[in-house]
């Protein structure tokens, strides 16, 4: 496309190919060029004519460039069914922003990964997300955020096992004064079968706020253990300690 407006000028290329060497392979490729947006996408699917095993590959890169925002995303997916079904997916996003109207400057990053594996005997999944952001508004207000999340699951004929972890931290400061703060740490583990369910939860959290002559400081702790056998027994131990003094 051509235009006297630079933002409307763009070029899009795409190709598709089908080959039959050592099986069937369908491949696709796309590319986009623009003054503010550009990206590439490549994908392929391969099927063996002997074993019917399938391979899938997908890769995408996207970039956005604006006066107030720069963003780059990179995504990859690889999967196959040669000996067992498995797939690995990753996503990475990086961004930085600059908004002169409110003097906001900052950056953020996100990393996500997912792994799946399965056969007739079992299924497993692993997932993780890590993110962070920091920036300033009007040069004096500092904003910081961190997230770390992991999740695992394994299922077979004997039952299910699962664990998860969440760590989060957020802060809002004005100069050296803390206006708001929050941190969370949570861990959960579960084992389940037809005969028994056993779960353990541990949670801790701290918070602090000092806004408009209002202030509070809290600490929350919780721990729970549950052991349940259908029909026969249920044992639960739960402890909670919450402190939230406030003005």
DRENVODREN-6521 format. One record per residue (C-alpha): residue in three letters; x, y, z. Coordinates in steps of 0.05 Angstrom, whole numbers, plus 5000, padded with zeros to 4 digits. Example, Ala and Ser with C-alpha at 12.3 -4.5 7.8 and 13.67 -1.06 7.14 Angstrom:
2
ALA524649105156;SER527349795143;
end
This chain:
247
UNK500050005000;UNK502450704984;UNK500151355015;UNK502352065026;UNK501451895100;UNK507451515125;UNK503351105175;UNK499150815119;UNK505050555079;UNK505749805088;UNK508449175055;UNK505848475068;UNK509247855039;UNK506647145046;UNK508846475019;UNK506045765026;UNK509545125003;UNK507744395003;UNK513143864996;UNK512643104996;UNK519842905010;UNK520142395067;UNK512842555084;UNK508243155077;UNK510543845098;UNK506444475095;UNK510345115109;UNK507745835115;UNK511546485121;UNK508947195131;UNK512447865139;UNK509648565152;UNK513349225145;UNK510649885168;UNK513450515200;UNK510450335267;UNK508949585262;UNK513149015236;UNK513248265245;UNK514747585218;UNK511046925225;UNK513546235205;UNK509945575215;UNK510544875189;UNK506844215197;UNK510343555179;UNK506942875176;UNK510742225166;UNK507341775115;UNK510441165150;UNK508941275224;UNK504041855217;UNK508142225269;UNK506842975267;UNK511443555279;UNK509044275288;UNK513444895292;UNK510945615299;UNK515146245309;UNK512546955312;UNK516147615323;UNK512348265329;UNK514848975341;UNK510949615354;UNK514350285354;UNK510350895375;UNK512351565404;UNK509851345473;UNK510850585469;UNK515950085443;UNK513949355447;UNK517148705423;UNK514048015429;UNK517247355412;UNK513146705411;UNK515445995396;UNK511745335395;UNK514744655380;UNK510644015384;UNK511143305358;UNK508042615367;UNK513942175347;UNK514541735409;UNK509642115454;UNK505642755450;UNK509543345475;UNK509544095464;UNK513744685488;UNK511245405482;UNK515046035502;UNK512946765500;UNK517347365516;UNK514748075516;UNK519048695528;UNK516249405529;UNK518350105549;UNK513950715551;UNK514751475554;UNK508551915564;UNK510852645568;UNK503952905589;UNK504652585658;UNK512252495655;UNK511451745658;UNK517551315641;UNK518350575651;UNK519549875625;UNK516449185632;UNK518248475616;UNK514147825615;UNK516747115605;UNK511946535600;UNK513445805585;UNK508945205579;UNK511044475572;UNK506043915558;UNK507643175554;UNK502942585548;UNK502241845533;UNK497241295548;UNK500241215618;UNK500841945641;UNK499942685628;UNK504543235654;UNK504443985650;UNK509444515672;UNK507945255669;UNK511845865692;UNK510646615687;UNK515547145708;UNK514147885700;UNK516948545726;UNK515449275716;UNK518549915742;UNK517350635724;UNK516451335749;UNK510851845743;UNK512252595750;UNK519452395766;UNK517952295840;UNK512851725841;UNK516151045835;UNK512150425813;UNK515149725819;UNK511849055808;UNK514548335807;UNK510947675794;UNK513746965797;UNK508746395785;UNK510045655775;UNK505045085765;UNK506344345757;UNK501443775746;UNK502443025737;UNK496742525725;UNK497241775717;UNK493441145735;UNK495141225809;UNK492441935815;UNK494242665810;UNK499943075838;UNK500143835832;UNK504244405860;UNK503745155851;UNK507645755875;UNK506046495871;UNK510747045893;UNK508547765880;UNK511148435903;UNK508549135888;UNK510949815912;UNK508750535903;UNK513451065931;UNK513551815930;UNK520852005935;UNK523451635996;UNK516451566027;UNK512750906017;UNK505551025997;UNK503550305985;UNK506849625989;UNK504448905982;UNK508048235979;UNK504847545973;UNK507946855979;UNK503346265967;UNK504945515960;UNK499844965947;UNK501144215940;UNK495643705925;UNK495842945919;UNK489342605898;UNK487141895883;UNK480741495887;UNK482441315960;UNK485341965987;UNK486042715977;UNK491743066013;UNK492843816006;UNK497544316040;UNK497045076033;UNK501845586060;UNK500446336051;UNK503946956077;UNK502647676059;UNK504948366082;UNK501849026064;UNK503049756080;UNK499350386060;UNK500251116078;UNK495551556037;UNK491952206054;UNK493152156129;UNK490851436129;UNK495850896146;UNK495650156158;UNK500549586164;UNK498448866158;UNK501248166164;UNK497147566143;UNK499346836153;UNK495246216137;UNK496845486135;UNK492044916121;UNK492844156116;UNK487143716093;UNK487242956092;UNK480842666064;UNK479241936052;UNK472241846021;UNK467141516067;UNK472341366122;UNK475642006149;UNK476842756143;UNK482443106180;UNK483443856173;UNK488444306209;UNK487645046193;UNK491645616226;UNK490446346210;UNK493946946240;UNK491847636215;UNK494348306240;UNK491948956208;UNK492849566254;UNK490050186221;UNK489050916235;
end
